[in-house]
Amino acid sequence: MKHSMIGAVLVTTAMTSAAFAEDTLTAVHAFPESLIYTKSFLEFVDKVNAAGEGVVNIEVRGGPEAIGMFQQPDAVRSGVVDMVYTPGSFYAGALPEKDALVTSNLTAVETRANGGLELIDQIHQEKMGVKYLGWFDSGVCYNLWTRNEPKLDADGNLDVSGLKLRGNAVYNAFFTEYLGAQVIDLPTTEVYSALERGVVDATGWTQIGLIDLKWNEFLNYRIEPCFFSTDLGTIVNLDKWNSLSEESRKILQDVAIAHEAESAAKLGALRDADFAALEEAGMKVVTLEGDAADAYLAAATQKTWDRMKGLMADSPQGDGNYDKLIELFYDK
């Protein structure tokens, strides 16, 4: 009798432990740990692990040194890793709709409220088999940064002839089709040495992070106005997401929504601090004016929308969401 009671207690204990086993997700991030955006993601992880103690836990496996930054989206799709923090532009071939975030003049808070992020999540699930958990660090735009004083034509338009411009998937449609630039595609991790060796003498980059990357050792001018928006998001393997307990999913989603707002507010203040530090160190600002500025901004947006529409039309799902995406992510 004693043995059977002990056995029953052990079985019950085992079942209880299984029922309340902590969910664990593995994660990687696209950029090195020193970059402000990665630090923001790691703050999100800490918030989840604090709020989800005993329920859900994120184990960070590293950054591009663990899985190459451009291989990470496929790694989360295939389940090699459960979660990835990365720009949507790193998986643009699978999801051209990410250009709605690139061209957005709204923040994650606004697009969360108007249903934009719900639509983006649905598209991610359908096209990639991943859950779009959150758009972090939104509301930060891009500038063009140059080593030498930028040239303007007689009408005040930017003249990029002769510029060795580093490009990437985020802004190549704008750089090549409007500015007429010849671009040299390089990942973030190779730009410092390319600037050092004179392979490139200009690059697009967000308003924040130049100092973290030490590119300000070579870049001396910032061109205004700024354009685009960061499209940094956290995606989760959909099978993994569906396997989590309801409580785990709620904690992850609630913390992600809170971090969308908190990160946008925090990075706005950091942008101001970065600009002040750069200008104190000698960074000059060149501002396009009037019609030249309007044309520059309009082209950045329209050329990227054109790219999105064309790539969407080529996909099996078509471009039926095109107008809706612009409506939800761009305030005209």
Secondary structure, DSSP 8 states (H G I E B T S, - for coil): -HHHHHHHHHHHHHHHHHHT--EEEEEEESS-TTSHHHHHHHHHHHHHHHHTTTTEEEEEEESTTTS-TTTHHHHHHHTSSSEEEEEGGGGTTT-GGGHHHHT--S-HHHHHHTTHHHHHHHHHHHHHSEEEEEE-S-S--EEEEESS--EE-TTS-EE-TT--EEE-TTTHHHHHHTS---EEE--HHHHHHHHHHTS-SEEEEESS-HHHHTGGGT--EEEEEEE----EEEEEEHHHHHHS-HHHHHHHHHHHHHHHHHHHHHHHHHHHHHHHHHHHTT-EEEE--HHHHHHHHHHHHHHHHHHHHHHHHHSTTTTTTHHHHHHHH---
